[in-house]
Amino acid sequence: AALFNYDQDYQSPDNRNIFNTSTPVMQTQLISPEEQERQEKLREVEERRMQALQEKLQHEKQVKQERIQKAKNDLSQWQNDRKTANEKRRQNNRAEHDALLEAKANNTLYKNSWEKVAGNITLKEGDYPGSKEVSRMRQAILAKKADLAK
């Protein structure tokens, strides 16, 4: 004999077997016409709300996809512009470098080192953009340049 009889020992307060996995039988209830009408209106309102939510979700999804596509287009445009600008900068730098090497090879750019120094600084007083006093240095460079020219 079994110690427990599950059908008898474990029952819910309404005398249903709590281990029974079958679904309970629904009892039919009589609903008044007013209650039926109210439930129908609530169901319609809920359906409209769900439809509005679905439309809103679809719209948001579409807007998101448009933004993603616009971002991809903007990124590819930026990359193309950057690539073009970099190539142009490389060509300019290469041309400047070639011109400098050619001038260096011809040695016609500067006759002596002081002319090179004088070529890299501002000798006119109004052209100097800095804030320090450089007039004595300018006078010394001009005097040295004049001494070499003699």
N, C-alpha and C positions, 0 to 999 in steps of 0.2 A: 504494500500500500504506500502511496505517495504521502509525504509529509504535508505538502500543500496542494490544495486544489485551487488553481489560479482562478477558475471560473467562479468559485464561491467565496474565496477568501479576500480577493482584491476587487472590490466593486466600488464604483463612485457613488456619491449620495443619491443619485437618481437611478440606482440599481443597474447601471451599465457597466460592463466589464471594461476596466481601464486598460487591459492588455489587448483588447480587440482592435485590430488595425483597420477594420472596415469603417467606412464613413458612416456617421449616424444618419438616420432617416430624418429629413427635414419635415417639420410639421407645417402644414399649410395654414396660413393665417388669413383671415378675412380683413381686407383693407377697404376703408371707406373711399368713395369716389373722390372726396376732397384730398385725402391723403395720396391717392393714386395720381391726381392732377399735380399736387405739390411735388411728388417724387419725379414725375415726368418733366416738370419745369426745371428742377434741380439737375436732372440728367442732361437736359438741353443746355443749360448754363455751363455745366461741366464740359460738355462736348465742345461748345464754342470756345471756352477757355483753353482747352487742350489744342484745338485747331489754331487759335491765336498764338499759343506757345510754339507750336510746330512751325508756323509761318515766321515767327520771330527768330527761331533757331536757324531756319533755312536762310533768312536774310543775313543774319550774323555770319553764318558760314560763307555765304557768297561774298560779303564785304571783306572777310578775313582772306579769302582766296584772292580777291582783287588786290588787297594790300600786299600780299606775298608776291604776287606777280609784278606789281609796280616796284617793289623793293628789288626783285631780281633784275628787272630792266634797268633800274637806277644803278645798281651795283655793276652790272656789265658795262653800262655807259661810262661810269666812273673809271672802271678798270681800263677801258679803251682810251679814255682821255689821258689817264696817267701814263699808259704805255706810250702814247704818242708824244706826250710832253717829255718823258724820260729819253726817248729816242732823239727828239729834237735837241735836248740839253746835251746829250752825248755827242751829237754831231757838232754842236757849237764848241763844246770843250775840246773835241778832237781838232777842229779847225784852229782854235786859239793855240793849242799846244803845238800843232804843226808850224804855225806862223812863228811862234816863239823859238822853236828849234831851228827853223830856217834863219831867223835873225841872229840867233846865237852862232850858227855855223858861218854865216857871212861876217859876223862880228862888226856889223855896221850900225848896230843899235846904239852902242856906247863906245866912245874912244878911250875913256879911262874910268876907273872905279868911282871917281867923284861925280862924274856925270851920271853914272848909274844911281848913286845916292840922291843926287839932285833931281833926277827924273822920278824918283819914288816919293818925294816929299813936296809939299806946297811951299813955294818960295815967295808968293805974294802974301802980304799980311792979311788981306781981307778974305782970302780963300781958305784959311785954316779953320776947320770945324771944331777943334778941341778947345778946352778951357784953360790949359796951362800956358804959361809964358814961354814962347819959343823964339823970341826975336834974337837973342844972343846966339843960339844955335844956328839960326838962319844966316846971321851975319858971318859966323865962322865958316859955314859951308860955302857961302858966296865968295869969301876972301880966298879960301883954298882953291875954289874953281878958277878964280881970277889968277892966282899964282901959277896954276898949271897951264893956263892959256898963254902966259908970257913966254 
